[in-house]
Amino acid sequence: MPDATNVTAQLWSTRLASAWMRACSCGETLSVRAQRNAAAMNTAAKARPRFSEHGDVSIAARACVAVFFFARDFYNIDQALDTSASANEQGRSYLHFMISSRFASLVLLLAAFSPPPPVYELRDVDLSGWACLTKPGGAARTKDGEERNRRKNRSAIDLSGVKIDSFDTVTFLAEVADYDQRIGKKHRRLLTPPEREQLAALENQVVSLTGWLVLAYQGIPEGTNCRSHDFLDWHLELSPEPADHPAQVGDRTPIICEITPRTESSLYRAGVRMQKLAAFIRLPDNTFTATGSKPHKICVTGYLLWDDEHNREDRDVGPFIEWFSKEGYHHPWRSTAWEIHPVMNVEDLGTD
């Protein structure tokens, strides 16, 4: 019966030969894919950050060559074991060492060719071909939903000469509390025609809000953007004070400001970066990651919006975070249903 050393060498010789074949096949597959994508590239592929297909092929080729040499070395060890059944203990210990060192090197090699973790950041988004670009009402199925989406999907305007009222978090909350009293209802579907006109006048205001950007994150697919997985809003949670931790129970709830696909490119080109301004990013799995930056004080300018879709007390709106859902969302998650949406300008005021 072959001993453990012999079996291990034979096993890894076979596995690495298989890995070599997969690596080379991967290179061929990527080459074909690159040619196919060059002929017909859809909008989703354009929207997502991606690496060059030629780079993928090059990496696959290098991996193919490297894994080939490791497979060859394991094969040589395997052969040495077959022809040295009577080798002394010192020789067999050397072969054990060779197997262990080659295996460790293989682990390092595979780690080196692992893709880097994604970086969540604003992009220079190409909206051409996006079906929702010509649908400001999004995928709404109700009259009030379409009205809300049209407000959210407004495009950026030239702000020069525009009357802009400026607020900090305290004065903003006081101002919109007065608006809530004027409206007197929780949802726009309950408004009378005169009340809708009153709301429209409020939502036509361009305002500026100054606060601390502790947390930012991409939203989920929603009807406003026709439920696209590639064109998402960015949520900026503006807090009254800086914090050295992401959202937790007992924290004050923020004011929500949203960058939309229609305003993202202009902000990106202006040099706005979430990794610099925010202290934490919430990932798609609802965990938090630190950016390495302190929270920056920023001044956000955009249209005022009443997001009555998220106006439930305790779950949506409240002064403090009280609980987390099993999915990882904090509740309440906002201090008011009023927000700045869409954001058209972001000014960095530093960390002091």
C-alpha positions in Angstrom: 0.0 0.0 0.0 1.5 3.4 -0.9 2.4 5.6 2.1 0.9 9.0 2.9 3.7 10.9 1.2 3.3 9.0 -2.1 -0.5 9.4 -2.0 -0.2 13.1 -1.3 2.2 13.7 -4.2 0.1 11.7 -6.6 -3.1 13.6 -5.5 -1.6 17.0 -5.9 0.1 16.1 -9.2 -3.4 15.2 -10.6 -5.1 18.2 -9.1 -2.5 20.7 -10.3 -2.6 19.2 -13.8 -6.3 19.7 -13.7 -5.8 23.3 -12.5 -3.4 23.9 -15.3 -6.0 22.8 -17.8 -8.7 25.0 -16.2 -6.3 28.0 -16.2 -5.5 27.6 -19.8 -9.1 27.0 -20.8 -10.0 30.2 -18.8 -7.6 32.2 -20.9 -9.2 30.9 -24.1 -12.7 31.5 -22.7 -11.8 35.1 -21.8 -10.3 35.7 -25.2 -13.6 34.6 -26.9 -15.6 36.6 -24.4 -13.5 39.7 -25.1 -14.2 39.4 -28.8 -17.9 38.9 -28.2 -18.2 41.8 -25.9 -16.3 44.0 -28.4 -19.0 43.3 -31.0 -22.0 43.8 -28.7 -21.7 45.5 -25.3 -24.9 46.1 -23.4 -25.7 49.1 -21.2 -25.2 47.2 -17.9 -21.7 46.3 -18.9 -21.0 49.9 -19.7 -22.4 51.1 -16.4 -20.4 48.8 -14.1 -16.7 49.4 -13.4 -14.8 46.7 -15.0 -11.3 45.6 -15.9 -9.9 45.3 -19.4 -10.7 42.0 -21.0 -7.1 41.9 -22.3 -5.9 42.2 -18.8 -8.0 39.2 -17.8 -6.5 37.1 -20.7 -3.0 38.2 -19.7 -3.6 37.2 -16.0 -5.1 33.9 -17.1 -2.1 33.2 -19.3 0.3 33.9 -16.5 -1.6 31.7 -14.1 -1.7 29.0 -16.8 2.1 29.0 -17.0 2.7 29.2 -13.3 0.3 26.4 -12.4 1.9 24.3 -15.1 5.3 24.5 -13.5 3.9 23.7 -10.1 2.0 20.7 -11.6 5.3 19.6 -13.2 7.2 19.8 -9.9 4.6 17.7 -8.1 4.8 15.2 -10.9 8.6 15.0 -10.5 8.1 14.4 -6.7 5.5 11.8 -7.5 8.0 10.0 -9.8 10.8 10.3 -7.3 8.6 8.6 -4.7 7.8 5.8 -7.1 11.5 5.1 -7.9 12.8 5.4 -4.3 10.7 3.0 -2.3 13.9 2.0 -0.5 15.1 5.5 0.1 16.5 6.2 3.5 14.6 8.3 6.1 16.6 11.4 5.3 15.6 11.3 1.7 12.0 10.8 2.5 12.0 13.7 4.9 13.4 15.9 2.1 10.5 14.8 -0.1 8.1 15.7 2.6 9.7 19.1 2.9 9.5 19.6 -0.9 5.8 18.8 -0.9 5.0 21.2 2.0 7.0 24.0 0.5 5.5 23.6 -3.0 2.0 23.5 -1.5 2.7 26.7 0.5 4.0 28.4 -2.6 0.8 27.3 -4.5 -1.4 28.9 -1.9 0.5 32.2 -2.2 0.3 32.0 -6.0 -3.5 31.5 -6.0 -3.8 34.4 -3.5 -1.8 36.6 -5.8 -4.1 36.0 -8.7 -7.3 36.5 -6.6 -9.3 39.5 -7.8 -9.0 42.6 -5.5 -12.1 43.5 -3.4 -14.5 46.0 -5.1 -14.2 49.6 -4.2 -17.6 51.3 -3.9 -17.4 54.8 -5.3 -19.1 57.3 -7.5 -18.6 56.7 -11.2 -18.7 58.6 -14.5 -21.9 56.9 -15.4 -22.8 56.4 -19.1 -26.6 56.7 -19.3 -26.9 56.2 -23.1 -29.1 53.3 -23.8 -30.6 53.2 -20.3 -34.3 52.6 -20.8 -35.3 54.5 -17.7 -33.5 57.7 -18.9 -36.7 58.6 -20.8 -39.0 57.5 -18.0 -38.9 60.1 -15.3 -41.8 58.3 -13.6 -39.8 55.2 -13.3 -41.7 52.0 -12.8 -44.4 53.6 -10.7 -47.9 52.0 -10.8 -49.7 54.7 -9.0 -50.3 58.4 -9.6 -48.7 59.4 -6.3 -45.7 57.1 -7.0 -45.2 58.6 -10.5 -45.4 62.1 -9.0 -42.8 61.2 -6.4 -40.5 59.6 -8.9 -40.6 62.6 -11.2 -39.4 64.7 -8.4 -36.6 62.3 -7.6 -35.5 62.1 -11.2 -35.1 65.8 -11.9 -31.8 66.6 -13.7 -29.2 68.9 -12.4 -29.5 72.6 -13.3 -27.1 75.6 -13.4 -27.2 76.9 -9.9 -25.8 80.3 -10.7 -28.3 82.9 -9.9 -30.7 80.5 -8.2 -32.1 81.5 -4.8 -30.8 78.9 -2.3 -31.7 78.8 1.3 -29.0 77.4 3.6 -29.5 75.2 6.6 -27.5 73.2 9.2 -29.1 70.0 10.5 -30.9 71.8 13.4 -32.5 74.6 11.3 -33.4 72.2 8.5 -35.3 70.0 10.9 -37.1 73.0 12.3 -38.0 74.2 8.8 -39.4 70.9 7.6 -41.3 70.3 10.8 -43.2 73.4 9.9 -43.9 72.0 6.5 -45.2 68.8 8.1 -47.7 70.9 10.1 -48.8 72.7 7.0 -49.4 69.5 5.0 -51.0 67.7 8.0 -50.9 64.3 6.3 -48.5 61.4 6.1 -48.7 60.5 2.4 -49.2 62.4 -0.8 -51.9 60.1 -2.0 -54.1 61.6 0.7 -53.6 65.2 -0.5 -56.3 67.3 -2.1 -55.5 69.1 -5.3 -54.8 72.4 -3.5 -52.6 70.6 -1.0 -50.7 69.0 -3.9 -50.0 72.4 -5.3 -48.7 73.5 -1.9 -46.4 70.5 -1.8 -45.2 71.1 -5.4 -44.1 74.7 -4.4 -42.2 73.4 -1.4 -40.5 70.7 -3.5 -39.4 73.2 -6.2 -37.0 74.8 -3.7 -33.3 74.4 -4.1 -31.7 74.3 -0.6 -28.2 73.7 0.9 -27.6 71.5 4.0 -24.4 71.4 6.0 -23.6 68.3 8.1 -21.2 65.5 8.8 -20.9 62.6 6.4 -20.3 59.6 8.6 -22.0 57.0 6.4 -22.7 56.6 2.7 -24.0 53.7 0.6 -25.5 52.7 -2.6 -29.2 52.0 -2.5 -31.1 48.9 -3.7 -32.9 48.5 -7.0 -36.1 50.6 -6.8 -39.0 51.7 -9.0 -37.6 55.2 -9.3 -34.7 53.8 -11.5 -36.9 51.2 -13.1 -35.5 48.6 -10.7 -32.2 48.6 -12.4 -29.3 46.7 -10.7 -26.7 48.9 -12.5 -28.1 52.4 -12.0 -28.5 53.0 -8.3 -28.9 56.0 -6.0 -26.2 56.9 -3.5 -27.5 57.7 0.0 -25.5 60.3 2.0 -26.5 60.3 5.7 -25.7 63.8 7.1 -25.4 63.8 10.8 -25.3 66.7 13.3 -21.9 65.8 14.6 -18.9 63.6 13.5 -18.6 60.0 14.8 -15.9 57.4 14.9 -18.2 54.5 14.3 -20.9 53.5 11.8 -24.6 53.5 12.7 -25.4 51.9 16.1 -28.3 51.9 18.6 -28.5 55.2 20.5 -27.1 57.4 17.7 -29.0 60.4 16.4 -30.7 59.7 13.1 -29.4 61.5 10.0 -30.9 63.6 7.3 -30.9 61.7 4.0 -29.5 63.2 0.8 -29.4 61.2 -2.5 -27.3 61.3 -5.5 -29.1 59.8 -8.5 -27.8 58.3 -11.7 -28.7 61.5 -13.4 -26.5 63.7 -11.2 -23.7 61.1 -10.4 -21.5 61.8 -13.4 -21.3 65.6 -12.9 -20.4 65.1 -9.2 -17.8 62.5 -10.1 -16.2 64.8 -12.7 -16.1 67.6 -10.1 -13.9 65.4 -7.9 -16.5 64.3 -5.3 -15.5 60.9 -3.8 -17.3 59.0 -1.1 -14.1 57.2 0.0 -12.7 60.6 0.9 -15.7 62.3 2.4 -17.4 59.5 4.3 -15.9 57.7 7.3 -17.8 54.5 6.6 -19.5 52.8 3.6 -22.3 50.3 4.0 -21.7 47.3 1.7 -24.4 45.4 -0.3 -24.5 42.8 2.5 -25.3 45.6 5.0 -22.0 45.3 6.8 -19.9 48.5 7.3 -16.4 49.1 6.1 -14.1 52.0 7.2 -12.8 54.2 4.4 -9.7 55.3 6.3 -11.0 58.9 6.3 -12.4 60.9 9.1 -16.0 62.1 8.5 -16.0 65.3 6.5 -18.2 68.2 7.0 -19.9 68.8 3.7 -22.4 71.3 2.2 -25.0 69.5 0.0 -27.1 71.4 -2.5 -30.1 70.1 -4.3 -33.9 69.9 -4.6 -36.0 69.6 -1.5 -38.2 66.4 -1.6 -40.8 64.9 0.7 -40.2 61.2 0.5 -43.6 60.2 2.0 -42.9 56.6 1.0 -40.6 56.4 4.0 -42.6 58.2 6.6 -43.6 55.6 9.1 -42.8 56.5 12.7 -40.4 54.2 14.6 -39.5 52.2 11.5 -38.5 55.0 9.2 -38.6 58.3 11.1 -37.4 59.1 14.6 -34.8 61.0 16.5 -32.6 58.0 17.5 -31.6 54.6 16.1 -33.4 52.1 18.3 -33.0 48.7 16.6 -31.5 46.7 13.7 -33.5 44.4 11.5 -32.3 40.8 10.8 -31.2 42.0 7.4 -28.9 44.6 9.0 -30.8 47.8 8.5 -31.0 50.4 11.3 -34.4 51.7 12.4 -35.5 54.4 12.6 -33.0 55.4 9.9 -33.8 59.0 9.2 -34.9 62.0 11.3 -37.4 63.3 8.8 -39.1 62.2 5.5 -37.8 65.4 4.0 -34.6 65.0 2.1 -32.4 66.6 -0.5 -33.0 64.6 -3.7 -31.4 64.9 -6.2 -28.1 66.2 -4.9 -26.6 68.6 -7.5 -23.5 69.9 -5.7 -21.3 68.7 -2.8 -18.7 71.0 -1.2 -16.0 69.6 1.1 -15.6 71.7 4.2 -12.9 69.5 5.8 -12.7 67.5 9.0 -12.3 70.4 11.5 
